[in-house]
Amino acid sequence: MRLIWPLNCAGCGECDVHLCKKCEEVIKTPTLRLVVDKDCNYPIYAAFSYTAAIRRIMLAFKDGGRFDMLAYIRYAVRKMTSNLLTLNELKFENIGCVPAPSSFSSLKRRQMLQTGHLASAIVSQLRAEHVDAIELDILKQHTKKKQVNYSGEQRSKNKSGSVQLKISKAMTLSSQQRTRNIILVDDIITTGSTTRECIRVLENAGFRVLCVIVLCTTGS
Ligand SMILES: [Zn+2]
């Protein structure tokens, strides 16, 4: 008998399970898509299409307090990384995984940087497959204006300057760390404007960006 909190599948709502068999199968089988964004010069690899089950699991994890989804999501990210290595898409040594930043209010609300968990899962898998990799948490978000009620184009414009380098952290990087090949890691890409802004900041700081790894994109 469950007295305190009813447990439901984060993907479909089925009672008394963290994830039902069907939704577990979905999250454990990343489909790996190459997303084409004409404004982004780098390949964007998405683990999933934004299906109803994936959308619900992501939202439950991001905003619904379902930290029990973390292990499943880490599993998916590691599997995806392994697939990319098999496909020879990450054929680089000396990799730095940079989590896309969250706003201060999101960090406070969620009490975690989700993208940091994703970056650490990627690093774990790369190391397990003998690729030299570290996590580089060097970006922060600086929100100038509220993003609500803006069109995609306006959002894009407002993003300029919204991402900054964590100077104190970046300054302490060794020369070897500064020459790392960067994988930018995000959870969900909507318009892609934050992604492009992160890349711009990293490039301006002299980093070499390889690709973007994301759980899913909401666009086409
Ligand atoms: Zn389910």
py3Dmol code that shows the C-alpha trace and the ligand (Angstrom):
import py3Dmol

protein = """\
ATOM      1  CA  MET A   1       0.000   0.000   0.000  1.00  0.00           C
ATOM      2  CA  ARG A   2       1.348   3.405  -0.967  1.00  0.00           C
ATOM      3  CA  LEU A   3       0.323   5.944   1.639  1.00  0.00           C
ATOM      4  CA  ILE A   4       2.393   9.010   0.875  1.00  0.00           C
ATOM      5  CA  TRP A   5       2.712   9.637  -2.811  1.00  0.00           C
ATOM      6  CA  PRO A   6       1.079   7.858  -5.708  1.00  0.00           C
ATOM      7  CA  LEU A   7       3.632   6.503  -8.151  1.00  0.00           C
ATOM      8  CA  ASN A   8       2.914   6.700 -11.858  1.00  0.00           C
ATOM      9  CA  CYS A   9       4.809   5.919 -15.022  1.00  0.00           C
ATOM     10  CA  ALA A  10       6.441   9.228 -16.011  1.00  0.00           C
ATOM     11  CA  GLY A  11       5.764   8.429 -19.677  1.00  0.00           C
ATOM     12  CA  CYS A  12       2.112   7.354 -19.723  1.00  0.00           C
ATOM     13  CA  GLY A  13       0.732   7.569 -16.200  1.00  0.00           C
ATOM     14  CA  GLU A  14       0.309   3.827 -15.562  1.00  0.00           C
ATOM     15  CA  CYS A  15      -0.066   3.222 -11.826  1.00  0.00           C
ATOM     16  CA  ASP A  16       2.542   1.934  -9.403  1.00  0.00           C
ATOM     17  CA  VAL A  17       5.610   1.986 -11.607  1.00  0.00           C
ATOM     18  CA  HIS A  18       8.407   4.508 -12.174  1.00  0.00           C
ATOM     19  CA  LEU A  19       8.225   3.604 -15.866  1.00  0.00           C
ATOM     20  CA  CYS A  20       6.053   0.951 -17.460  1.00  0.00           C
ATOM     21  CA  LYS A  21       7.730  -1.686 -19.636  1.00  0.00           C
ATOM     22  CA  LYS A  22       6.709   0.102 -22.830  1.00  0.00           C
ATOM     23  CA  CYS A  23       7.998   3.544 -21.797  1.00  0.00           C
ATOM     24  CA  GLU A  24      11.170   1.997 -20.351  1.00  0.00           C
ATOM     25  CA  GLU A  25      11.822   0.415 -23.729  1.00  0.00           C
ATOM     26  CA  VAL A  26      11.364   3.832 -25.391  1.00  0.00           C
ATOM     27  CA  ILE A  27      13.826   5.660 -23.118  1.00  0.00           C
ATOM     28  CA  LYS A  28      16.344   2.824 -23.287  1.00  0.00           C
ATOM     29  CA  THR A  29      16.381   2.841 -27.075  1.00  0.00           C
ATOM     30  CA  PRO A  30      17.683   6.197 -28.294  1.00  0.00           C
ATOM     31  CA  THR A  31      16.932   6.543 -31.992  1.00  0.00           C
ATOM     32  CA  LEU A  32      19.826   8.952 -32.694  1.00  0.00           C
ATOM     33  CA  ARG A  33      18.911  11.611 -35.230  1.00  0.00           C
ATOM     34  CA  LEU A  34      21.089  14.136 -36.984  1.00  0.00           C
ATOM     35  CA  VAL A  35      19.195  17.418 -36.752  1.00  0.00           C
ATOM     36  CA  VAL A  36      19.659  19.919 -39.542  1.00  0.00           C
ATOM     37  CA  ASP A  37      19.765  23.529 -38.408  1.00  0.00           C
ATOM     38  CA  LYS A  38      20.749  25.844 -41.252  1.00  0.00           C
ATOM     39  CA  ASP A  39      21.978  28.463 -38.779  1.00  0.00           C
ATOM     40  CA  CYS A  40      24.230  26.088 -36.899  1.00  0.00           C
ATOM     41  CA  ASN A  41      27.506  25.049 -38.509  1.00  0.00           C
ATOM     42  CA  TYR A  42      27.888  21.942 -36.404  1.00  0.00           C
ATOM     43  CA  PRO A  43      26.140  18.597 -36.363  1.00  0.00           C
ATOM     44  CA  ILE A  44      23.392  18.335 -33.755  1.00  0.00           C
ATOM     45  CA  TYR A  45      22.805  14.763 -32.589  1.00  0.00           C
ATOM     46  CA  ALA A  46      19.464  14.175 -30.890  1.00  0.00           C
ATOM     47  CA  ALA A  47      18.835  11.022 -28.864  1.00  0.00           C
ATOM     48  CA  PHE A  48      15.084  11.037 -29.414  1.00  0.00           C
ATOM     49  CA  SER A  49      12.280  12.337 -31.540  1.00  0.00           C
ATOM     50  CA  TYR A  50       9.921  14.454 -29.463  1.00  0.00           C
ATOM     51  CA  THR A  51       7.202  11.835 -29.107  1.00  0.00           C
ATOM     52  CA  ALA A  52       4.425  12.060 -26.524  1.00  0.00           C
ATOM     53  CA  ALA A  53       6.113   9.608 -24.136  1.00  0.00           C
ATOM     54  CA  ILE A  54       9.516  11.273 -24.440  1.00  0.00           C
ATOM     55  CA  ARG A  55       7.959  14.713 -23.964  1.00  0.00           C
ATOM     56  CA  ARG A  56       6.216  13.595 -20.755  1.00  0.00           C
ATOM     57  CA  ILE A  57       9.333  11.896 -19.396  1.00  0.00           C
ATOM     58  CA  MET A  58      11.473  14.978 -20.113  1.00  0.00           C
ATOM     59  CA  LEU A  59       8.979  17.351 -18.512  1.00  0.00           C
ATOM     60  CA  ALA A  60       8.587  15.055 -15.498  1.00  0.00           C
ATOM     61  CA  PHE A  61      12.372  15.070 -15.117  1.00  0.00           C
ATOM     62  CA  LYS A  62      12.868  18.777 -15.797  1.00  0.00           C
ATOM     63  CA  ASP A  63       9.981  20.303 -13.901  1.00  0.00           C
ATOM     64  CA  GLY A  64       8.009  17.525 -12.235  1.00  0.00           C
ATOM     65  CA  GLY A  65      10.550  16.568  -9.610  1.00  0.00           C
ATOM     66  CA  ARG A  66      10.932  13.081 -11.098  1.00  0.00           C
ATOM     67  CA  PHE A  67      14.590  12.576 -10.229  1.00  0.00           C
ATOM     68  CA  ASP A  68      13.947   8.840 -10.574  1.00  0.00           C
ATOM     69  CA  MET A  69      14.150   9.442 -14.347  1.00  0.00           C
ATOM     70  CA  LEU A  70      17.808  10.442 -14.105  1.00  0.00           C
ATOM     71  CA  ALA A  71      19.150   6.880 -14.197  1.00  0.00           C
ATOM     72  CA  TYR A  72      17.113   6.108 -17.336  1.00  0.00           C
ATOM     73  CA  ILE A  73      18.185   9.325 -19.035  1.00  0.00           C
ATOM     74  CA  ARG A  74      21.836   8.725 -18.165  1.00  0.00           C
ATOM     75  CA  TYR A  75      21.508   5.228 -19.599  1.00  0.00           C
ATOM     76  CA  ALA A  76      20.089   6.621 -22.863  1.00  0.00           C
ATOM     77  CA  VAL A  77      22.816   9.255 -23.135  1.00  0.00           C
ATOM     78  CA  ARG A  78      25.580   6.708 -22.559  1.00  0.00           C
ATOM     79  CA  LYS A  79      24.078   4.396 -25.155  1.00  0.00           C
ATOM     80  CA  MET A  80      23.812   7.249 -27.640  1.00  0.00           C
ATOM     81  CA  THR A  81      27.436   8.231 -27.006  1.00  0.00           C
ATOM     82  CA  SER A  82      28.503   4.653 -27.576  1.00  0.00           C
ATOM     83  CA  ASN A  83      26.534   4.588 -30.839  1.00  0.00           C
ATOM     84  CA  LEU A  84      28.234   7.801 -31.979  1.00  0.00           C
ATOM     85  CA  LEU A  85      31.631   6.297 -31.210  1.00  0.00           C
ATOM     86  CA  THR A  86      30.737   3.176 -33.174  1.00  0.00           C
ATOM     87  CA  LEU A  87      29.678   5.379 -36.090  1.00  0.00           C
ATOM     88  CA  ASN A  88      33.048   7.133 -35.812  1.00  0.00           C
ATOM     89  CA  GLU A  89      31.326  10.500 -35.274  1.00  0.00           C
ATOM     90  CA  LEU A  90      33.367  11.319 -32.164  1.00  0.00           C
ATOM     91  CA  LYS A  91      36.737  10.312 -33.507  1.00  0.00           C
ATOM     92  CA  PHE A  92      38.602  12.886 -31.444  1.00  0.00           C
ATOM     93  CA  GLU A  93      40.859  12.744 -28.439  1.00  0.00           C
ATOM     94  CA  ASN A  94      40.924  15.357 -25.759  1.00  0.00           C
ATOM     95  CA  ILE A  95      37.202  16.046 -25.514  1.00  0.00           C
ATOM     96  CA  GLY A  96      35.536  18.574 -23.232  1.00  0.00           C
ATOM     97  CA  CYS A  97      31.802  18.264 -22.590  1.00  0.00           C
ATOM     98  CA  VAL A  98      30.216  21.641 -21.878  1.00  0.00           C
ATOM     99  CA  PRO A  99      26.704  21.648 -20.371  1.00  0.00           C
ATOM    100  CA  ALA A 100      24.402  24.342 -21.751  1.00  0.00           C
ATOM    101  CA  PRO A 101      23.606  26.736 -18.892  1.00  0.00           C
ATOM    102  CA  SER A 102      20.280  27.232 -17.130  1.00  0.00           C
ATOM    103  CA  SER A 103      18.988  30.523 -15.809  1.00  0.00           C
ATOM    104  CA  PHE A 104      19.530  31.205 -12.117  1.00  0.00           C
ATOM    105  CA  SER A 105      15.788  30.866 -11.435  1.00  0.00           C
ATOM    106  CA  SER A 106      15.646  27.469 -13.193  1.00  0.00           C
ATOM    107  CA  LEU A 107      18.676  26.282 -11.258  1.00  0.00           C
ATOM    108  CA  LYS A 108      17.091  27.395  -8.014  1.00  0.00           C
ATOM    109  CA  ARG A 109      13.737  25.802  -8.844  1.00  0.00           C
ATOM    110  CA  ARG A 110      15.152  22.520 -10.089  1.00  0.00           C
ATOM    111  CA  GLN A 111      18.052  22.389  -7.646  1.00  0.00           C
ATOM    112  CA  MET A 112      20.228  20.837 -10.328  1.00  0.00           C
ATOM    113  CA  LEU A 113      21.758  21.509 -13.705  1.00  0.00           C
ATOM    114  CA  GLN A 114      20.180  18.776 -15.827  1.00  0.00           C
ATOM    115  CA  THR A 115      22.575  19.328 -18.668  1.00  0.00           C
ATOM    116  CA  GLY A 116      25.422  18.753 -16.202  1.00  0.00           C
ATOM    117  CA  HIS A 117      24.064  15.249 -15.572  1.00  0.00           C
ATOM    118  CA  LEU A 118      23.952  14.630 -19.322  1.00  0.00           C
ATOM    119  CA  ALA A 119      27.502  15.924 -19.810  1.00  0.00           C
ATOM    120  CA  SER A 120      28.796  13.711 -17.009  1.00  0.00           C
ATOM    121  CA  ALA A 121      27.050  10.667 -18.545  1.00  0.00           C
ATOM    122  CA  ILE A 122      28.722  11.390 -21.898  1.00  0.00           C
ATOM    123  CA  VAL A 123      32.121  11.789 -20.215  1.00  0.00           C
ATOM    124  CA  SER A 124      31.636   8.489 -18.336  1.00  0.00           C
ATOM    125  CA  GLN A 125      30.872   6.631 -21.559  1.00  0.00           C
ATOM    126  CA  LEU A 126      33.733   8.232 -23.497  1.00  0.00           C
ATOM    127  CA  ARG A 127      36.156   7.265 -20.721  1.00  0.00           C
ATOM    128  CA  ALA A 128      34.715   3.738 -20.568  1.00  0.00           C
ATOM    129  CA  GLU A 129      35.602   3.485 -24.256  1.00  0.00           C
ATOM    130  CA  HIS A 130      39.105   4.894 -23.663  1.00  0.00           C
ATOM    131  CA  VAL A 131      38.532   8.406 -24.981  1.00  0.00           C
ATOM    132  CA  ASP A 132      40.155  11.156 -22.916  1.00  0.00           C
ATOM    133  CA  ALA A 133      37.275  13.401 -21.834  1.00  0.00           C
ATOM    134  CA  ILE A 134      36.366  15.814 -19.047  1.00  0.00           C
ATOM    135  CA  GLU A 135      33.342  17.883 -18.134  1.00  0.00           C
ATOM    136  CA  LEU A 136      33.842  21.621 -18.516  1.00  0.00           C
ATOM    137  CA  ASP A 137      31.118  23.596 -16.736  1.00  0.00           C
ATOM    138  CA  ILE A 138      32.213  26.963 -18.064  1.00  0.00           C
ATOM    139  CA  LEU A 139      29.029  28.633 -19.316  1.00  0.00           C
ATOM    140  CA  LYS A 140      26.441  30.593 -17.414  1.00  0.00           C
ATOM    141  CA  GLN A 141      23.234  32.245 -18.439  1.00  0.00           C
ATOM    142  CA  HIS A 142      22.616  35.920 -18.035  1.00  0.00           C
ATOM    143  CA  THR A 143      18.992  36.712 -18.762  1.00  0.00           C
ATOM    144  CA  LYS A 144      18.498  40.274 -19.894  1.00  0.00           C
ATOM    145  CA  LYS A 145      14.864  40.159 -20.878  1.00  0.00           C
ATOM    146  CA  LYS A 146      12.059  37.726 -20.318  1.00  0.00           C
ATOM    147  CA  GLN A 147      11.756  35.311 -23.264  1.00  0.00           C
ATOM    148  CA  VAL A 148       8.019  34.817 -22.889  1.00  0.00           C
ATOM    149  CA  ASN A 149       5.715  36.008 -25.682  1.00  0.00           C
ATOM    150  CA  TYR A 150       8.462  36.615 -28.197  1.00  0.00           C
ATOM    151  CA  SER A 151       8.519  35.125 -31.658  1.00  0.00           C
ATOM    152  CA  GLY A 152      11.381  32.836 -32.629  1.00  0.00           C
ATOM    153  CA  GLU A 153      13.197  35.636 -34.429  1.00  0.00           C
ATOM    154  CA  GLN A 154      12.806  38.058 -31.541  1.00  0.00           C
ATOM    155  CA  ARG A 155      13.973  35.374 -29.107  1.00  0.00           C
ATOM    156  CA  SER A 156      17.026  34.850 -31.253  1.00  0.00           C
ATOM    157  CA  LYS A 157      17.861  38.563 -31.150  1.00  0.00           C
ATOM    158  CA  ASN A 158      17.355  38.742 -27.410  1.00  0.00           C
ATOM    159  CA  LYS A 159      19.678  35.788 -26.896  1.00  0.00           C
ATOM    160  CA  SER A 160      22.694  37.800 -27.917  1.00  0.00           C
ATOM    161  CA  GLY A 161      24.689  38.287 -24.731  1.00  0.00           C
ATOM    162  CA  SER A 162      22.477  35.897 -22.773  1.00  0.00           C
ATOM    163  CA  VAL A 163      25.246  33.306 -22.388  1.00  0.00           C
ATOM    164  CA  GLN A 164      28.572  34.140 -20.811  1.00  0.00           C
ATOM    165  CA  LEU A 165      31.783  32.387 -20.006  1.00  0.00           C
ATOM    166  CA  LYS A 166      32.336  31.654 -16.318  1.00  0.00           C
ATOM    167  CA  ILE A 167      35.481  33.757 -16.368  1.00  0.00           C
ATOM    168  CA  SER A 168      36.793  32.581 -13.005  1.00  0.00           C
ATOM    169  CA  LYS A 169      36.538  28.944 -14.114  1.00  0.00           C
ATOM    170  CA  ALA A 170      37.782  29.557 -17.641  1.00  0.00           C
ATOM    171  CA  MET A 171      40.834  31.439 -16.365  1.00  0.00           C
ATOM    172  CA  THR A 172      41.954  28.496 -14.273  1.00  0.00           C
ATOM    173  CA  LEU A 173      41.861  26.034 -17.184  1.00  0.00           C
ATOM    174  CA  SER A 174      45.206  24.562 -18.107  1.00  0.00           C
ATOM    175  CA  SER A 175      46.487  25.004 -21.648  1.00  0.00           C
ATOM    176  CA  GLN A 176      45.578  21.364 -22.311  1.00  0.00           C
ATOM    177  CA  GLN A 177      42.019  21.999 -21.118  1.00  0.00           C
ATOM    178  CA  ARG A 178      41.755  25.058 -23.326  1.00  0.00           C
ATOM    179  CA  THR A 179      42.582  23.032 -26.422  1.00  0.00           C
ATOM    180  CA  ARG A 180      39.887  20.451 -25.771  1.00  0.00           C
ATOM    181  CA  ASN A 181      37.486  19.594 -28.559  1.00  0.00           C
ATOM    182  CA  ILE A 182      34.117  20.705 -27.292  1.00  0.00           C
ATOM    183  CA  ILE A 183      30.846  18.830 -27.291  1.00  0.00           C
ATOM    184  CA  LEU A 184      28.029  21.164 -26.264  1.00  0.00           C
ATOM    185  CA  VAL A 185      25.365  19.273 -24.311  1.00  0.00           C
ATOM    186  CA  ASP A 186      21.732  20.308 -23.944  1.00  0.00           C
ATOM    187  CA  ASP A 187      18.505  18.613 -22.928  1.00  0.00           C
ATOM    188  CA  ILE A 188      15.861  20.064 -25.244  1.00  0.00           C
ATOM    189  CA  ILE A 189      16.486  22.419 -28.167  1.00  0.00           C
ATOM    190  CA  THR A 190      13.476  24.529 -29.132  1.00  0.00           C
ATOM    191  CA  THR A 191      14.478  27.404 -31.419  1.00  0.00           C
ATOM    192  CA  GLY A 192      18.205  26.672 -31.285  1.00  0.00           C
ATOM    193  CA  SER A 193      18.998  30.275 -30.357  1.00  0.00           C
ATOM    194  CA  THR A 194      20.578  29.385 -27.001  1.00  0.00           C
ATOM    195  CA  THR A 195      22.613  26.652 -28.693  1.00  0.00           C
ATOM    196  CA  ARG A 196      23.968  29.112 -31.255  1.00  0.00           C
ATOM    197  CA  GLU A 197      24.721  31.630 -28.525  1.00  0.00           C
ATOM    198  CA  CYS A 198      26.634  29.004 -26.505  1.00  0.00           C
ATOM    199  CA  ILE A 199      28.672  28.106 -29.594  1.00  0.00           C
ATOM    200  CA  ARG A 200      29.397  31.764 -30.313  1.00  0.00           C
ATOM    201  CA  VAL A 201      30.684  32.327 -26.773  1.00  0.00           C
ATOM    202  CA  LEU A 202      32.817  29.155 -26.855  1.00  0.00           C
ATOM    203  CA  GLU A 203      34.331  30.051 -30.217  1.00  0.00           C
ATOM    204  CA  ASN A 204      35.042  33.617 -29.112  1.00  0.00           C
ATOM    205  CA  ALA A 205      36.884  32.160 -26.137  1.00  0.00           C
ATOM    206  CA  GLY A 206      39.018  30.137 -28.539  1.00  0.00           C
ATOM    207  CA  PHE A 207      37.496  26.705 -28.100  1.00  0.00           C
ATOM    208  CA  ARG A 208      37.059  24.296 -30.988  1.00  0.00           C
ATOM    209  CA  VAL A 209      33.472  23.054 -31.122  1.00  0.00           C
ATOM    210  CA  LEU A 210      32.869  19.563 -32.550  1.00  0.00           C
ATOM    211  CA  CYS A 211      29.153  18.990 -32.253  1.00  0.00           C
ATOM    212  CA  VAL A 212      26.048  19.360 -30.143  1.00  0.00           C
ATOM    213  CA  ILE A 213      24.470  16.433 -28.301  1.00  0.00           C
ATOM    214  CA  VAL A 214      20.884  16.879 -27.151  1.00  0.00           C
ATOM    215  CA  LEU A 215      18.163  14.617 -25.810  1.00  0.00           C
ATOM    216  CA  CYS A 216      15.551  15.916 -28.208  1.00  0.00           C
ATOM    217  CA  THR A 217      14.479  18.859 -30.308  1.00  0.00           C
ATOM    218  CA  THR A 218      10.956  20.170 -30.459  1.00  0.00           C
ATOM    219  CA  GLY A 219      11.234  21.605 -33.982  1.00  0.00           C
ATOM    220  CA  SER A 220      11.009  19.715 -37.250  1.00  0.00           C
TER     221      SER A 220
END
"""
ligand_1 = """\
1
ZN
Zn 4.386 4.168 -19.463
"""
view = py3Dmol.view(width=600, height=400)
view.addModel(protein, "pdb")
view.setStyle({"model": 0}, {"cartoon": {"style": "trace"}})
view.addModel(ligand_1, "xyz")
view.setStyle({"model": 1}, {"stick": {}})
view.zoomTo()
view.show()
